[in-house]
Amino acid sequence: MHPCFVGAFADRSDASRTVIDSRYTDRSHTFDSWNTTGVRARLGAWHVPLSDLLNGAAAAGLHIERTAEAGPDGVPDLFGFLGVKA
């Protein structure tokens, strides 16, 4: 599972929409977080854009068989995929 749109780059203050800013492509370690007591704020995180995740799976020789998204109010906050090595 990938926490696709939950970093500090995602403004989720309006439950009906999520606004993503330019930090989505920032791959550096950061302590920025919308949740001041969460794991990202305490330990930091490296965000991996979905394209990096999927390209890494392809580079590892995985064939993507299925994908899924989940999240409240129709806005995904998790993305997962089933990859099979041939």
Secondary structure as GFF3:
##gff-version 3
##sequence-region A 1 86
A	DSSP	beta_strand	10	11	.	.	.	ID=ss1
A	DSSP	beta_strand	19	20	.	.	.	ID=ss2
A	DSSP	three_ten_helix	22	25	.	.	.	ID=ss3
A	DSSP	beta_strand	29	30	.	.	.	ID=ss4
A	DSSP	alpha_helix	39	43	.	.	.	ID=ss5
A	DSSP	beta_strand	45	46	.	.	.	ID=ss6
A	DSSP	alpha_helix	50	59	.	.	.	ID=ss7
A	DSSP	beta_strand	62	70	.	.	.	ID=ss8
A	DSSP	three_ten_helix	72	74	.	.	.	ID=ss9
A	DSSP	beta_strand	78	85	.	.	.	ID=ss10
###
